[in-house]
Amino acid sequence: MLPVLPEIIDGLPNISGWEEEVQSVVQQNEPVFLPRTNLRLSEIRAAFAIALHMHQPTIPAGQNGELISNLQYMFEHPHEGDNHNAGAFAWCYSRMADFIPELVAQGCNPRIMLDYSGNLLWGLRQMGRGDILENLKRITCDRAYQPYVEWLGTMWSHAVVPSTPIPDIKLHIQAWQHHFAAIFGWEALARVKGFSPPEMHLPNHPDTLYAFVKALKECGYRWVMVQEHSVETIEGLPLAEKYLPHRLIARNSQGETESITALIKTQGSDTKLVGQMQPYYEAKNYSPKPLGNVLVPPLVTQIGDGENGGVMMNEFPNAFKKAWHEMAQDVVGMTGTEYLELIEAAGCNPDDYPACQPIGQHLIWQQVSKENSTPDAVENAIAQLKQTHPNFHIDGASWTNHLSWVKGYENVLTPINKLSALFHENRNTRSREALLYNLLLQTSCFRYWGQGVWTDYAREIYRRGVTPPVTAG
């Protein structure tokens, strides 16, 4: 019998402590959408999938420097910048829980994927907006609406994966799973099988990518969304079939390989495309394509901020509802897991999906054979490519296994890496508070260490992170 998880523990979000229970739930392999879908693949010519990304950073800007949501700060300081939009943002975080039941009641067949950072979920509870979470529970936990909504996992503190210390990638993924289960329950967590990387940033450093894909699979994820211009074929070419699922290959500097299914998000002005339901209108132009020995409908996949900008605030609601009302039977919306389960039930094998890898990796593997792959060989190849290919760039891995990162900090370059190293040095007695500060400092909003208030926030989070009480947690 699984325990009912507390959402808040000693004033902190539940982001650790039940790793075994979380693991037992997320590794369940039963179909999620297949038993309940009302779609028949044989009747579908083309499909589309849209996801809404929602995030508000946690900042040390409360009355006495407490950690609060940036959304709360916006409400409390309405005359700064565009903070007058706070109310509209809050409505955007909740409104899909109104739109979906309304459309279903009207006989429509809507679909939506939701990606909420852990910062945002915690912040809503902190600021007393449990009403938003309760509304979201309706479309998450009520079986009547489960066929229409898919939650995507993400990094708890909206950390971009390429610049996240390698040992912390899995911690972010697990923290989000803990927190989500505490809010929405174990059964809801068992249905989270797709992953949305913050900012769609896919690491192209071999060791970071390998750690990312390995962590995703260990945490029960079946697929990840990637941006089309962040990947290439194994030969280094642009993808030929970006509307079909791919097999993302991750090979590290030791020659080890992992892979995971990838759905390709197409390039473009994301928020405008989603806000105007462009993926639906694009999908109307397509017909089934061969995948292995099966003809499958192509899937046009897109993600955009669910709250940010006038298009999402003002144009999206009407465009969203209009599209579902006018939709024909042969061009439909799906969620990512629903699509993959349908085509695999029809005979597709993930091993037959076209292979892809992060952009630029073909140049590395031209110089480093799998048989002779070592960390030094890969780093030497990267250094040489930076000299010979001016456009070649790669986000360096932080704290790979062959670097000394817990003793002496010889390789510490940034406060993010130093705080991570301190956290892992004390890993046997690390507390939930220490974990929280480690993850918070990696929020993408703080990754640019220039000047201004965001720099001050980051410095304060770092200061608290290196001095919290160390207790078991």
JOZIUR-V237798 format. One record per backbone hydrogen bond with DSSP energy under -1.0 kcal/mol. NH is the residue of the N-H (numbers start at 1). CO is the residue of the C=O. Records with the same first field share a line. If there is no record, write none. Layout:
NH: CO / CO
//
This chain:
9: 12
12: 9
14: 7
15: 13
22: 18
23: 19
24: 20
25: 21
26: 22
27: 23
28: 25
36: 33
37: 33
43: 40
44: 41
45: 330
46: 330
47: 298
48: 332
49: 300
51: 302
52: 113
53: 304
54: 115
59: 68
61: 59
62: 66
65: 62
68: 59
70: 57
73: 69
74: 70
75: 71
76: 72
77: 73
80: 77
83: 80
85: 82
86: 83
89: 85
90: 86
91: 87
92: 88
93: 89
95: 91
97: 94
98: 95
99: 95
100: 96
102: 98
103: 99
104: 100
105: 101
106: 102
107: 104
108: 103
112: 148
113: 50
114: 150
115: 52
117: 54
118: 156
119: 156
121: 117
122: 118
123: 119
124: 120
125: 121
126: 122
127: 123
128: 125
129: 124
132: 129
134: 130
135: 131
136: 132
137: 133
141: 137
142: 138
145: 142
148: 145
150: 112
152: 114
153: 194
158: 155
164: 161
166: 398
168: 165
169: 166
172: 168
173: 169
174: 170
175: 171
176: 172
177: 173
178: 174
179: 175
180: 176
181: 177
182: 178
183: 179
184: 180
185: 181
189: 185
190: 186
191: 188
192: 189
195: 223
196: 153
200: 197
201: 198
209: 205
210: 206
211: 207
212: 208
213: 209
214: 210
215: 211
216: 212
217: 213
218: 214
219: 215
220: 217
221: 216
222: 193
223: 193
224: 261
225: 195
226: 263
228: 265
230: 227
231: 228
232: 357
233: 237
236: 233
244: 241
246: 262
247: 354
248: 260
249: 356
250: 258
252: 256
255: 252
258: 250
260: 248
262: 246
263: 224
265: 226
266: 301
270: 268
273: 269
274: 270
275: 271
276: 272
277: 274
278: 273
281: 277
282: 278
283: 279
284: 280
285: 282
286: 283
289: 296
291: 294
294: 291
296: 289
299: 243
300: 47
302: 49
304: 51
306: 53
313: 309
314: 310
315: 311
316: 311
319: 315
320: 316
321: 317
322: 318
323: 319
324: 320
325: 321
326: 322
332: 46
334: 48
339: 335
340: 336
341: 337
342: 338
343: 339
344: 340
345: 341
346: 342
348: 343
352: 349
353: 350
356: 247
357: 232
359: 230
361: 358
365: 361
366: 362
367: 364
368: 364
378: 374
379: 375
380: 376
381: 377
382: 378
383: 379
384: 380
385: 381
386: 382
388: 384
389: 385
392: 389
403: 400
412: 409
418: 414
419: 415
420: 416
421: 417
422: 418
423: 419
424: 420
425: 421
426: 422
427: 424
429: 426
435: 431
436: 432
437: 433
438: 434
439: 435
440: 436
441: 437
443: 440
444: 158
446: 443
447: 444
450: 448
456: 452
457: 453
458: 454
459: 455
460: 456
461: 457
462: 458
463: 459
464: 460
465: 461
466: 462
//
